[in-house]
Amino acid sequence: MSRLTGPQKRQLVDAVLAAFDESGLTQLLAFDLDVRLAAIVGGGPLQQKVFELTEWLDAQGRIGEFLAAIARARPRKQEIQQVVAGLSGSPSPSHPV
């Protein structure tokens, strides 16, 4: 997957913020990506942490893994499914083509 554009990053950050609290995101990263949120982002509000996480995942080439993980974790969250489908170029499970 190619690097995200600025608007794509904003879309992903907004969707993650709408679907996860900090505890849920921390657990998802630990269980699905073997990543510790506190090890890769600084302090501050959750919005800043999600932005820094997105930047880190993009730089590491792991956005695809993250998209798959958030789609599995929130199958009924339409915003997540739409963002994942749009960024991965594949239809979301709840909205097949």
C-alpha positions in Angstrom: 0.0 0.0 0.0 1.3 3.5 -0.9 1.8 6.2 1.6 -1.3 8.1 2.7 -2.0 11.6 1.6 -2.9 14.4 4.0 -6.6 14.1 3.4 -6.5 10.3 3.8 -4.7 10.7 7.1 -7.3 13.1 8.4 -10.1 10.7 7.3 -8.4 7.8 9.1 -7.7 9.8 12.3 -11.3 11.0 12.4 -12.7 7.5 11.9 -10.4 6.0 14.6 -11.4 8.7 17.1 -15.1 8.1 16.4 -14.7 4.3 16.9 -12.1 3.8 19.7 -11.3 5.2 23.1 -7.6 5.1 24.2 -8.0 1.8 26.1 -9.6 0.1 23.1 -7.0 1.4 20.7 -4.2 0.4 23.0 -5.5 -3.1 23.2 -6.1 -3.4 19.5 -2.5 -2.4 18.8 -1.1 -4.8 21.4 -3.2 -7.8 20.3 -3.3 -7.4 16.5 -0.1 -5.5 15.6 2.1 -6.3 18.6 2.7 -2.6 19.1 2.6 -0.6 22.3 0.9 2.7 21.8 2.9 4.4 24.6 6.2 3.3 23.0 5.5 5.1 19.7 3.5 8.2 20.6 4.0 11.0 23.1 1.6 12.3 25.7 -1.3 14.6 25.0 -4.9 14.2 23.9 -6.1 11.1 22.1 -6.4 13.1 18.8 -2.7 13.8 18.9 -1.8 10.2 19.8 -3.9 8.9 16.9 -2.3 11.4 14.5 1.2 10.3 15.7 0.2 6.7 15.5 -1.0 7.2 11.9 2.2 8.9 10.9 4.3 6.1 12.5 2.3 3.3 10.9 2.5 5.0 7.5 6.3 5.5 7.8 6.6 1.8 8.8 4.5 0.6 5.9 1.9 -0.9 8.3 -1.2 1.0 7.4 -2.7 -2.0 5.6 -2.3 -4.1 8.8 -3.9 -1.4 10.8 -6.8 -1.0 8.4 -7.5 -4.7 8.6 -7.3 -4.7 12.4 -9.7 -1.8 12.9 -12.2 -3.3 10.3 -12.2 -6.6 12.2 -12.5 -4.9 15.6 -15.4 -2.6 14.6 -17.4 -4.5 11.9 -20.6 -2.6 12.7 -19.0 0.9 12.6 -20.0 2.2 9.2 -17.4 5.0 9.3 -14.6 2.6 9.9 -15.8 0.2 7.2 -16.1 3.1 4.7 -12.7 4.5 5.5 -11.0 1.1 5.3 -12.7 0.3 2.0 -11.7 3.7 0.6 -8.1 3.5 1.7 -7.5 -0.1 0.9 -9.3 0.0 -2.5 -11.5 -3.0 -1.6 -15.2 -3.1 -0.7 -16.1 -3.2 3.0 -17.7 -6.4 4.2 -21.0 -4.7 5.0 -21.1 -2.9 1.6 -19.9 -5.4 -1.1 -19.8 -4.2 -4.7 
